[in-house]
Amino acid sequence: MTATAEILYGADDLTHLEGLEAVRKRPGMYIGSTDSSRGINHLLTEVVDNSTDEGVGGHASKVVVTLHADGSIQVDDDGRGIPTGVHAKSGLSGVELVLTRLHAGGKFGGSAYKASGGLHGVGASAVNALSHRFDVTVRQDAKVHQMSFKHGAPGVFDGPGKDAKFTPPSPA
């Protein structure tokens, strides 16, 4: 009998995925299926759930879902919108925080939501992480706040469509 080398397994063999990297690496954990339309339907449901929550809470009276010829989907509501102010702890706008960090949102307590559906603090950020293009427009206090993302990273597209040139922000 020949002795075989024992396979070593230590702390350096562990992987720690940060931010939205986990969603991109293992999308099935977040949306179920990546092999059928079920995953796409789950992504849509997560965004629609946020709009529906606004309606259930008495903050929205209309949700419109538009399926575009290019395969993109647009969800509009007349609710409060994602907070646009700067979040003190992260230094990010509320919009960027909710759309780029897992487990960030207003559904974890307090009085912002009496009832809510979807994956609290995961749904919108997972949709953003898996989207070739994610544009968000929030209208609050007579101001319009817009941001665009590619696979969860903020930046600017130079035109319409998912194949438009994308430029991430310059490092500060």
N, C-alpha and C positions, 0 to 999 in steps of 0.2 A: 504494500500500500504506500502510495506516495502522498506526502503532505502537500496540501494546497495552501496558497497564501490566503489568509483571512481577508475578506473584503472589509476595509475600514470605513466607518461612517462616523463623521464628526461634525462639529459645529460649522466648519468651513464648507461642508457639503450642502448646507441649507441655503435656500434662496428666499429673499425677501423682496416681493414685488411692491413697488410704490405707486401711488397715484392710480391712474387709469390703466397702467401696464397690465395689471391682473385681469382686467376685463378683456383687453385685446389678446392676451395670451390664452385665456380660458373662457371664451365668450359663452360657451354652453352652460357654464355655472351660473350665468346671470340671465340668459334669455332662453334657456332650455335647449332648443334645437338650432343648429347652424346648417342642417342638411335639408331643410324644407321651409315652406312659407310660415311655419309656426313661429320661428325666431323673429322674422320680420313683423309678424302680427303682434308678437309680444312687445317689440320695440315701440310700435305704434300705440299699443294699449298703455304703456307706461306714460307716454306724453299725454294721451287723452285723459288718463286717470288724474293727472295734475289739473287739467281744465275742469274736469267733472267735480273734483274736490272743491274748487272755487264756487261752482254752482250749488253744490250741496250745502256749503257754508253760507249761502246767500250773497256771495260776492260777484257772481257772474250769472247772466241770463242767456248767454248764447255761446255755443261751441260749434265751430265750423271745421270740418276735415276736408281738405282738397287733395285729390290724387292727380298729380301732374303727368303729362304725357312722357316726360323724361324719366319717370319712375320715382321721383321725389314725392314727399308727402308734406303738406303744410297743415298745421293745427293752429287755429286762432280762437281766442276767447276774449270776452270783455271783462275779465276778472282783474284782480289787483296786480298781477304780474309778480315776477321774482323781485325781491328788494334790490335796488340798484346802488344804494349807498355802500361805502367802504366798510367791510367787516373788520373791527378793531384788531382781533387776534391774528387773522391771516393777512391783512393788508390788501385783500382782493375785493373787488366789487361783489355784492351778493350774487349777481348773475354768474360771474366767473367761478366763485366758490361753489355754488350749487351744481354747475355744469362740468367742473373739472376735478372735484374731490368726492370720493365715495363717502357716504354717511354724513353728508352735509344737507341741511334743509330745515324747513320749519315744521316738520311733522313729528318731532321727538318729544314734544311736551309743550307746556305753555298754552296759550289760548288762540294761536293762529289757526288751528284746524280742530274742529270738533269731531269730524269723521274724515277718514282718508283711505284711499286705495293705493295699490301699487307697492313697489319696493321702496319703502321710505328711505330717502337719502341716497338711493342707489339707482333708481330708474332713469332719471333724466341724464345723470352722468354716464351711465352705461350706454344709453342711446347715443350720446355725444361721442363716447370713446369708439363706438363701432360705426360711426357715420363718416362717409367720405367728405361730406359737407354738412355743417349744422349752423344755421343762421338763427339768431334770436333777436326779436324786437320787443322791447318792453316800453309801454307808454304809461308814464306816471307823472302827475303834477304838471301837465302841459309840456312835458319833455319826452323826447324819444331817445332810448338807450339801445344801441345796436352792437352786436358782437358776432363774429364768425369764428368757426372752429373747423379743423380738419383732424379727424381721429382724436378729438379731445384737446388738441393744442390750439390756443387762440392765435388769431392772425387776420390777414386781409386777403380776400380773393380779388383778382383784378377784373372779374366779369362774372356773368351768370354761369351756372352749371358746376358739377362736381370736378370737371377737368380744367377749370380756370386756374391760372397760376396763383399759387398761395404763398404769401410771405408772412412768416412768423415775426413777432415784434423784435426789435433790436434789444439786446441785453442792456439793462440800465446801468 
